[in-house]
Amino acid sequence: IMVLTDPEFESSVLISSDEGSSYQKYRLNFFVLSLLFHHTQEDWALAYSHDQKLYSSFDFGRKWQLVHERVTPNREKRDETRYVTCRAQACSESSRTYPFSGYIETNSLVVQDEYVFVQVTTTGRASYYVSYQREPFVRIKIPKYSLPKDMHIVSTDQGQVFTAVQEWNQNDTYNMYISDTRGVYFTLALENVRTSRGLGGNSMIDLYEVAGIEGMLIANRKVENQVKTYITYNKGRDWRLLQAPTTDLAGNPIHCVLPFCSLHLQLQMSENPYLSGSISTKSSAPGVIVATGNIGSELSYSNVAMFISSDAGNNWRQICEEEHNVWFLDKGGALVAVKQPTVPTRHLWISFDEGRQWTRHSFSAMPLFVDGVLVEAGAENQIMTFFGHFSHRSEWQLIKIDYKSIFTRRCTEGDYQTWHLHNQGEPCIMGQKQIYMKRRPGNYCMVGWDNSRILSAEPCICRAHDFECDYGFERRGDGNCLPAFWFNPSTLSQSCSQGQNYLNSTGYRKVVANNCTKGVKEMYTARKQQCPNRPPRGLVLTTHDDKLTANMGSNVTFLVRLEEGDSMRTNIQLDFGDGTAVSYSNLSWTQEGIRHVYRSAGIFRVTVQAENSLGFDTSSLYLHVTCPVEHIQLLAPYVVIKNKEVNLTAVVWPSHFRTLTYFWWLGNNTEPIITLDSSVSHTFSTEGMVTITVQVSSGDSILQDTRSIAIQEFFKSLLLSFSPNLDEANPDIPEWRQDVGRVIKKAVLQVSGNLFYPSCHSLSFPEILVNALNQISVEFELKPGSRVIVYITQLTLAPLVDSIPRHSSSAMLMLLSVVFLGLAVFLIYKFKRKIPWINIYAEVNHEKEQEMISTVGQNDTTPKITLSEFSTQKELREKEQEARAKRE
């Protein structure tokens, strides 16, 4: 299949059914940016278009249908990434499912063979999930206190997962873990594997899986600040150092004694896909390993050479003293070596005897910097294509080499020999004796076909090295697998019920893909035992996303886990804390989670109880159910008395119950007072102006309000009233009241004259104001044709702040205060339904009054009017008419 995606012309698919000899063209109505085929259904494909749409095809690209309107790749924000599943033939919004209630980490999705991996981060800790054979996701279990900072999937070959985990105390090393068949339970395979940084900044783990031989891996491990190379033949169950060659390239003996001296290999894969890297193997040439390395006590990048092993790492030979790239030709029947691209060369070297002898061939008239080599695929294709440049300024050069002519004939049965795979003489590898057929070294014949055929694989008797430690067990110095300190071996499966059987681990599990039989197999294999009848123990209650907060009205999913006890005969009762509860006859009913919707905000104690005939266990959590705070208002007096306690109140909308946190900054305090209550009491000890700020925290939102108040030694209050048309024009919003307050302040100043009085005349201001109010000479224009008159009511003890929220009031309450030796008019206004025209005026009084019992003073010489003497609506209108007649 070919896709033409030039937007200047057209977008189309070319499909060939005869290996490219002819194509049939299908025009598309979108331009393909990338194409992805299904891992098993070869006719299924997904296409991502330039306009960020996703299309699917089920007939190899002939017809396409739109799957998703907008798909944005490489998202930068983590909270935008969701995992969605649906059937490709009918992927509508209603048919989509979301396995995770929250979001997954960007770029954490890995689809490899039969496994799918994702990472979910909650409360700052990463959790990893796996889906085996596209079944529901299960959380990966690694040792409890590994606490991974990073995880990489290294391999999913042979029906299990190899993963590299960087734990909390590691910086430049990773631990290797190997899983069971389902990829859920991981055990330690090798500690402190070295890592390095590639050119793109990605982590390069020094672990190499040898091609063609199951269970064979090579790793560079950091031991006491030295990096050494180790090899395993049973998937990490046992590791050993590499035995160095006995002689060098010139035949001189090498004195290298284990474990003080060994062979160390560089295991970096080439970031250039057309170069071989520092180590090479091929599945069609089992047992042949070519690598760059050194001999000594640790891995070094100086005095390196090229080494080869023809018997799967048991014995090594040095083949050259300089670094080369090595390729396998003729299905592994021949080796081709070319110098590193940093050095120009005209020659290549070919070996037909697994590196024992090399012949040099010239492929270019001028030295060429080889940037890469393409080896044509196919049994009959004997062509290599070199590409490079003569100098850094020259263009690329392509040189095609057909090496078929160096073979005189095809290999026959007599050109092959048998080869027994072994580990230092031990013939049983992965539980079987494996015999391969390979070409005799030095026979110049073309193999043509894959010669990695296993002639026989005879099962071996099971021994200890065929078993690794099971999950929760660790290998001790004597080689035995014992429980880790955090693991309780008596923990039974939740599905274990009385009268049934369960598999009780012996601490061992057979290495996956190991084919041994009999022997110690029965001793190490998990034993079938009858489920005991136990009381419930280890009951755990969590939410699906491990969060203790939820939005009001949203679905909350609770999960119940039980470590011990007969789950099939254990009753589960869950109390949601809001007056509702549910009950289940056994734990299996709760496997998908228990959903509940909270209709009110608050902090709810959620309790679960597990009970059977032998006992019970309980667990609980406190769930904070919140809804977003839309508005906050700080209620505080504009004037308070020094050294007198004053109440400050924050009103939020909509109203909450026990779900908010309040932060109070009072005056110059740099540290806030934190409360769960919406009010706080405080005493100010210094006169002057102070600023009060309150913040309310609800979930992820924080709102703030600020007020300025005056601290005075003494003051008095004067109640004012207004004509009814003021209340009729009130839209009940704070901004309107603030604007009206400024207008009232201006009207009072106009009739009061100059307010800057010396201390001996500090009492003359209220007399002037009282006379002006009694004469109905304080008024202001609310809007054209609508004037508001201000009346005096009484000088009395009055509350400076009302506790009724503003949004439910209907009249204005205003406070005016004059500060000694300066001008300060303070307006506190509040609308009241019963007395719609009350306001307060505050007066400074420097004479201490013994009868003062509240935050406002009282002067006996000030005229008083009782509430029963307040003017009615009709009397107010008559006064307004009289005032207008006088002015006219």
MOSUL-V432562 format. One record per pair of residues at least 24 apart in sequence whose ideal C-beta (glycine too) atoms are under 7 Angstrom apart, sorted by sequence separation. I is the first residue (numbers start at 1). J is the second residue. If there is no record, write none. Layout:
BEGIN
I:J
I:J
END
This chain:
BEGIN
7:31
67:91
79:103
287:311
289:313
344:368
366:390
415:439
416:440
538:562
601:625
630:654
667:691
687:711
811:835
820:844
30:55
78:103
81:106
266:291
287:312
344:369
345:370
415:440
432:457
433:458
482:507
503:528
504:529
538:563
562:587
601:626
686:711
687:712
811:836
813:838
814:839
815:840
816:841
817:842
818:843
819:844
5:31
193:219
194:220
265:291
266:292
432:458
481:507
536:562
537:563
538:564
578:604
601:627
666:692
687:713
751:777
810:836
811:837
813:839
814:840
815:841
816:842
818:844
820:846
5:32
78:105
193:220
194:221
266:293
432:459
433:460
481:508
501:528
502:529
537:564
560:587
577:604
598:625
627:654
684:711
751:778
801:828
811:838
812:839
813:840
815:842
78:106
193:221
194:222
265:293
341:369
411:439
415:443
431:459
432:460
501:529
536:564
537:565
576:604
577:605
650:678
665:693
800:828
802:830
3:32
164:193
190:219
192:221
264:293
341:370
368:397
431:460
501:530
502:531
536:565
577:606
649:678
192:222
263:293
264:294
341:371
415:445
501:531
534:564
535:565
560:590
576:606
649:679
664:694
748:778
75:106
174:205
176:207
190:221
292:323
431:462
500:531
534:565
575:606
648:679
663:694
747:778
3:35
56:88
263:295
264:296
338:370
411:443
428:460
534:566
575:607
647:679
648:680
662:694
663:695
747:779
194:227
498:531
533:566
626:659
747:780
228:262
229:263
261:295
264:298
411:445
473:507
497:531
536:570
559:593
574:608
625:659
647:681
648:682
662:696
26:61
83:118
142:177
229:264
261:296
264:299
338:373
364:399
410:445
411:446
431:466
470:505
496:531
498:533
531:566
558:593
573:608
624:659
26:62
28:64
117:153
228:264
229:265
261:297
290:326
319:355
363:399
408:444
409:445
410:446
411:447
557:593
558:594
572:608
573:609
645:681
646:682
660:696
661:697
744:780
99:136
260:297
407:444
418:455
470:507
557:594
660:697
743:780
99:137
317:355
363:401
407:445
410:448
469:507
470:508
557:595
558:596
572:610
645:683
660:698
256:295
407:446
469:508
470:509
492:531
556:595
644:683
659:698
555:595
556:596
570:610
571:611
643:683
800:840
112:153
115:156
164:205
254:295
467:508
468:509
570:611
571:612
467:509
555:597
556:598
570:612
642:684
643:685
656:698
798:840
7:50
110:153
113:156
141:184
164:207
176:219
285:328
467:510
468:511
554:597
569:612
642:685
747:790
44:88
112:156
140:184
141:185
142:186
263:307
288:332
310:354
466:510
467:511
553:597
640:684
648:692
650:694
652:696
15:60
141:186
143:188
290:335
466:511
565:610
642:687
793:838
15:61
115:161
138:184
140:186
190:236
280:326
282:328
308:354
327:373
329:375
552:598
553:599
566:612
650:696
744:790
189:236
218:265
220:267
284:331
285:332
308:355
341:388
565:612
13:61
284:332
327:375
336:384
466:514
550:598
552:600
558:606
560:608
562:610
718:766
173:222
190:239
218:267
276:325
544:593
552:601
132:182
275:325
276:326
282:332
466:516
132:183
152:203
154:205
244:295
276:327
330:382
130:183
152:205
154:207
263:316
729:782
765:818
130:184
155:209
462:516
461:516
462:517
601:656
602:657
603:658
800:855
158:214
459:515
460:516
462:518
463:519
464:520
601:657
602:658
603:659
636:692
726:782
178:235
459:516
461:518
462:519
463:520
467:524
602:659
725:782
797:854
178:236
459:517
461:519
462:520
601:659
634:692
762:820
798:856
1:60
208:267
462:521
797:856
1:61
176:236
207:267
634:694
206:267
725:786
759:820
797:858
245:307
726:788
796:858
725:788
755:818
204:268
632:696
795:859
541:606
723:788
288:354
722:788
723:789
541:608
556:623
629:696
756:823
795:862
115:183
494:562
498:566
722:790
748:816
755:823
796:864
212:281
249:318
379:448
497:566
539:608
629:698
640:709
642:711
795:864
211:281
212:282
228:298
229:299
248:318
379:449
496:566
497:567
628:698
639:709
642:712
720:790
721:791
744:814
794:864
208:279
210:281
211:282
212:283
226:297
227:298
228:299
242:313
245:316
496:567
497:568
498:569
539:610
632:703
634:705
636:707
638:709
639:710
640:711
641:712
642:713
720:791
794:865
199:271
211:283
226:298
227:299
244:316
245:317
249:321
491:563
492:564
495:567
497:569
626:698
629:701
632:704
633:705
634:706
637:709
638:710
720:792
721:793
734:806
793:865
198:271
212:285
213:286
245:318
491:564
494:567
548:621
550:623
552:625
626:699
628:701
632:705
634:707
636:709
639:712
641:714
720:793
741:814
212:286
213:287
242:316
329:403
536:610
548:622
552:626
629:703
718:792
719:793
536:611
548:623
549:624
550:625
551:626
552:627
719:794
732:807
737:812
536:612
548:624
551:627
639:715
535:612
549:626
718:795
719:796
766:843
793:870
539:617
541:619
717:795
210:289
220:299
535:614
536:615
539:618
540:619
541:620
716:795
717:796
719:798
534:614
535:615
536:616
537:617
539:619
541:621
717:797
745:825
791:871
533:614
536:617
717:798
231:313
745:827
762:844
430:513
431:514
432:515
727:810
744:827
430:514
431:515
727:811
762:846
356:441
430:515
431:516
726:812
741:827
354:441
759:846
353:441
741:829
353:442
352:442
722:812
789:880
352:444
737:829
494:587
720:814
789:883
216:312
275:372
274:372
213:312
274:373
272:372
274:374
730:831
715:817
776:879
727:831
333:439
710:817
712:819
776:883
314:422
312:421
710:819
727:836
314:424
333:447
710:824
722:837
330:446
331:447
710:826
721:837
330:447
721:838
331:449
333:451
721:839
331:450
332:451
719:838
720:839
331:451
719:839
719:840
720:841
718:840
717:840
718:841
717:841
717:842
718:843
716:842
715:842
716:843
715:843
715:844
716:845
714:844
715:845
714:845
287:419
712:844
714:846
713:846
287:421
714:848
714:849
717:856
716:856
715:856
716:857
715:857
716:858
714:857
716:859
724:873
286:436
549:699
724:876
723:876
649:803
651:805
653:807
723:880
639:800
637:800
637:801
636:801
284:450
286:452
635:801
284:451
285:452
284:452
283:452
633:806
639:815
638:815
639:817
638:817
639:826
638:826
638:827
233:423
638:828
637:828
233:429
234:430
639:842
213:421
646:855
644:855
215:429
641:855
215:430
640:855
214:430
637:855
238:465
237:465
234:465
237:468
212:452
237:511
235:511
234:511
187:468
187:469
187:470
187:471
185:471
215:513
214:513
180:509
141:471
181:512
143:484
145:486
144:486
160:512
159:512
158:512
159:513
158:513
122:545
123:546
122:546
122:547
101:544
102:545
101:545
101:557
END
